[in-house]
């Protein structure tokens, strides 16, 4: 096993990843344990910039606990599966075709040592695979980007998409969503030594990276209309532009930004509070599919029996210093 790195999270800066909403006291800096860099206090409207006492958390996901949780997931009875055309199709095919990623630190990351993908999204689709097929390993992964999530569903390349997938009215015209199962907001990522950007108001006049196909471009346009946007296809391309000083900041979901900071202690900081509308994550399904009801019932089961909260704790809470699992958002809202 790789050595365990530690991060330090100021209590004032802690993000509460709430299921129905995300309350942020302003996560500004997650730094490597033993770093000589100072932890910068969050901007809270107070002139006090001193950091509060900090708590530490491991950046490593507990693979054993994760695997045991998934392996203990429920399986649906045959009548439940036969009642859904979507689930029956998956069962008859013998595999769940999933559109997702392998590079999201907290949500779906490939472990190159054992070639397994783990994280919050990964855990959900693996639990769903087990629910339908009785074996969590019987899924086929197609990697997607923000630009391809609708097309892989429309072209019947996948049965479902789990990819921190924001539910929007425009997307609901061409695909359907189960959920939501999580709610995020936008956050600003800057290099750790950047002192110019500490809130969304500071983005005006700056060059800001956003992901094409994501909700970021429209939100930045609304909240920082004088910013110059540069669009990139992937999270990695946007962060590379930031590291090369081709952009001043990068805006996308705070969940992805937290993952970047956790994975790269001492390199980045999250500047100020989250902003923009609540961003509910849904599970993509073909348009008008009866899989929506099937997956929503599955979500309700794993929320009611505590599996959702346990997965959140292993994939997110234990790694970011957050002790209490949030209340999941209302399904179908």
HUSULBEL-V402615 format. One record per residue. RES is the residue in three letters. PSI is psi in radians with two decimals (none if undefined). Layout:
# HUSULBEL-V402615
res:RES psi:PSI
res:RES psi:PSI
This chain:
# HUSULBEL-V402615
res:UNK psi:2.51
res:UNK psi:2.69
res:UNK psi:2.60
res:UNK psi:2.11
res:UNK psi:2.68
res:UNK psi:2.64
res:UNK psi:2.70
res:UNK psi:2.22
res:UNK psi:1.99
res:UNK psi:2.39
res:UNK psi:-0.68
res:UNK psi:-0.45
res:UNK psi:-0.04
res:UNK psi:2.41
res:UNK psi:2.32
res:UNK psi:1.88
res:UNK psi:1.40
res:UNK psi:2.54
res:UNK psi:-0.72
res:UNK psi:-0.46
res:UNK psi:2.84
res:UNK psi:1.91
res:UNK psi:2.24
res:UNK psi:2.22
res:UNK psi:0.08
res:UNK psi:1.32
res:UNK psi:2.05
res:UNK psi:-0.52
res:UNK psi:2.18
res:UNK psi:2.02
res:UNK psi:2.71
res:UNK psi:2.43
res:UNK psi:2.28
res:UNK psi:0.00
res:UNK psi:2.58
res:UNK psi:-0.12
res:UNK psi:2.53
res:UNK psi:2.57
res:UNK psi:2.13
res:UNK psi:2.30
res:UNK psi:2.66
res:UNK psi:2.64
res:UNK psi:1.98
res:UNK psi:0.26
res:UNK psi:-0.02
res:UNK psi:2.65
res:UNK psi:-0.16
res:UNK psi:2.03
res:UNK psi:0.16
res:UNK psi:2.55
res:UNK psi:2.44
res:UNK psi:3.01
res:UNK psi:2.56
res:UNK psi:2.72
res:UNK psi:2.67
res:UNK psi:2.71
res:UNK psi:2.67
res:UNK psi:2.42
res:UNK psi:-0.24
res:UNK psi:2.35
res:UNK psi:2.41
res:UNK psi:1.62
res:UNK psi:-0.66
res:UNK psi:-0.81
res:UNK psi:-0.70
res:UNK psi:-0.88
res:UNK psi:-0.67
res:UNK psi:-0.69
res:UNK psi:-0.83
res:UNK psi:-0.76
res:UNK psi:-0.38
res:UNK psi:0.14
res:UNK psi:2.74
res:UNK psi:2.78
res:UNK psi:2.46
res:UNK psi:2.60
res:UNK psi:2.87
res:UNK psi:-0.64
res:UNK psi:-0.68
res:UNK psi:-0.73
res:UNK psi:-0.78
res:UNK psi:-0.39
res:UNK psi:-0.18
res:UNK psi:2.11
res:UNK psi:-0.68
res:UNK psi:-0.84
res:UNK psi:-0.67
res:UNK psi:-0.69
res:UNK psi:-0.77
res:UNK psi:-0.80
res:UNK psi:-0.78
res:UNK psi:-0.59
res:UNK psi:-0.42
res:UNK psi:0.16
res:UNK psi:2.54
res:UNK psi:2.08
res:UNK psi:2.02
res:UNK psi:2.32
res:UNK psi:2.13
res:UNK psi:-2.88
res:UNK psi:3.03
res:UNK psi:0.23
res:UNK psi:0.12
res:UNK psi:1.94
res:UNK psi:-0.81
res:UNK psi:-0.38
res:UNK psi:-0.59
res:UNK psi:1.60
res:UNK psi:2.30
res:UNK psi:2.21
res:UNK psi:1.93
res:UNK psi:-0.24
res:UNK psi:-0.72
res:UNK psi:0.05
res:UNK psi:0.56
res:UNK psi:2.56
res:UNK psi:2.28
res:UNK psi:2.73
res:UNK psi:-3.10
res:UNK psi:-0.87
res:UNK psi:-0.78
res:UNK psi:-0.73
res:UNK psi:-0.68
res:UNK psi:-0.79
res:UNK psi:-0.46
res:UNK psi:-0.68
res:UNK psi:-0.69
res:UNK psi:-0.70
res:UNK psi:-0.80
res:UNK psi:-0.69
res:UNK psi:-0.70
res:UNK psi:-0.76
res:UNK psi:-0.11
res:UNK psi:0.09
res:UNK psi:1.98
res:UNK psi:-0.24
res:UNK psi:-0.12
res:UNK psi:0.99
res:UNK psi:2.68
res:UNK psi:2.15
res:UNK psi:2.25
res:UNK psi:2.12
res:UNK psi:2.36
res:UNK psi:2.80
res:UNK psi:3.09
res:UNK psi:-0.52
res:UNK psi:-0.35
res:UNK psi:0.00
res:UNK psi:-0.69
res:UNK psi:-0.73
res:UNK psi:-0.64
res:UNK psi:-0.50
res:UNK psi:-0.74
res:UNK psi:-0.59
res:UNK psi:0.12
res:UNK psi:0.62
res:UNK psi:-0.43
res:UNK psi:2.82
res:UNK psi:-0.47
res:UNK psi:2.75
res:UNK psi:2.17
res:UNK psi:1.81
res:UNK psi:0.98
res:UNK psi:1.00
res:UNK psi:1.81
res:UNK psi:2.33
res:UNK psi:2.10
res:UNK psi:2.76
res:UNK psi:-0.69
res:UNK psi:-0.73
res:UNK psi:-0.60
res:UNK psi:-0.17
res:UNK psi:-0.40
res:UNK psi:-0.32
res:UNK psi:3.01
res:UNK psi:2.78
res:UNK psi:2.38
res:UNK psi:2.82
res:UNK psi:-2.70
res:UNK psi:2.80
res:UNK psi:-0.04
res:UNK psi:2.68
res:UNK psi:2.29
res:UNK psi:3.13
res:UNK psi:3.07
res:UNK psi:2.61
res:UNK psi:2.76
res:UNK psi:2.12
res:UNK psi:2.28
res:UNK psi:2.90
res:UNK psi:2.62
res:UNK psi:-0.53
res:UNK psi:0.07
res:UNK psi:2.18
res:UNK psi:-0.02
res:UNK psi:-0.46
res:UNK psi:2.02
res:UNK psi:0.06
res:UNK psi:2.98
res:UNK psi:-0.50
res:UNK psi:-0.43
res:UNK psi:-0.06
res:UNK psi:-0.41
res:UNK psi:2.27
res:UNK psi:-0.07
res:UNK psi:2.85
res:UNK psi:2.15
res:UNK psi:2.24
res:UNK psi:2.41
res:UNK psi:2.83
res:UNK psi:2.26
res:UNK psi:2.46
res:UNK psi:-0.14
res:UNK psi:3.09
res:UNK psi:-0.16
res:UNK psi:-0.86
res:UNK psi:-0.78
res:UNK psi:-0.60
res:UNK psi:-0.73
res:UNK psi:-0.70
res:UNK psi:-0.64
res:UNK psi:-0.75
res:UNK psi:-0.33
res:UNK psi:1.19
res:UNK psi:-0.36
res:UNK psi:0.10
res:UNK psi:2.60
res:UNK psi:2.15
res:UNK psi:2.50
res:UNK psi:2.18
res:UNK psi:2.45
res:UNK psi:2.68
res:UNK psi:-0.51
res:UNK psi:2.82
res:UNK psi:-0.72
res:UNK psi:-0.71
res:UNK psi:-0.71
res:UNK psi:-0.74
res:UNK psi:-0.58
res:UNK psi:-0.71
res:UNK psi:-0.65
res:UNK psi:-0.79
res:UNK psi:-0.53
res:UNK psi:0.11
res:UNK psi:0.43
res:UNK psi:-0.34
res:UNK psi:2.79
res:UNK psi:-0.46
res:UNK psi:2.90
res:UNK psi:2.25
res:UNK psi:2.18
res:UNK psi:-3.06
res:UNK psi:2.44
res:UNK psi:-0.45
res:UNK psi:-0.71
res:UNK psi:-0.68
res:UNK psi:-0.71
res:UNK psi:-0.72
res:UNK psi:-0.72
res:UNK psi:-0.71
res:UNK psi:-0.73
res:UNK psi:-0.71
res:UNK psi:-0.44
res:UNK psi:1.15
res:UNK psi:2.31
res:UNK psi:-0.14
res:UNK psi:-0.72
res:UNK psi:2.95
res:UNK psi:2.74
res:UNK psi:2.12
res:UNK psi:1.86
res:UNK psi:-2.87
res:UNK psi:2.76
res:UNK psi:2.82
res:UNK psi:3.00
res:UNK psi:3.12
res:UNK psi:2.77
res:UNK psi:2.44
res:UNK psi:1.59
res:UNK psi:2.33
res:UNK psi:2.30
res:UNK psi:2.98
res:UNK psi:2.01
res:UNK psi:2.39
res:UNK psi:2.80
res:UNK psi:2.63
res:UNK psi:2.27
res:UNK psi:0.37
res:UNK psi:2.47
res:UNK psi:-0.01
res:UNK psi:-0.40
res:UNK psi:-0.87
res:UNK psi:-0.71
res:UNK psi:-0.83
res:UNK psi:-0.64
res:UNK psi:-0.69
res:UNK psi:-0.68
res:UNK psi:-0.81
res:UNK psi:-0.76
res:UNK psi:-0.70
res:UNK psi:-0.80
res:UNK psi:-0.38
res:UNK psi:-0.76
res:UNK psi:-0.60
res:UNK psi:0.03
res:UNK psi:-0.03
res:UNK psi:-0.71
res:UNK psi:-0.83
res:UNK psi:-0.68
res:UNK psi:-0.71
res:UNK psi:-0.76
res:UNK psi:-0.77
res:UNK psi:-0.79
res:UNK psi:-0.79
res:UNK psi:-0.55
res:UNK psi:-0.99
res:UNK psi:-0.89
res:UNK psi:-0.39
res:UNK psi:-0.18
res:UNK psi:0.17
res:UNK psi:0.30
res:UNK psi:2.20
res:UNK psi:-0.59
res:UNK psi:2.20
res:UNK psi:2.44
res:UNK psi:2.90
res:UNK psi:2.21
res:UNK psi:2.65
res:UNK psi:2.80
res:UNK psi:2.12
res:UNK psi:2.33
res:UNK psi:-0.04
res:UNK psi:none
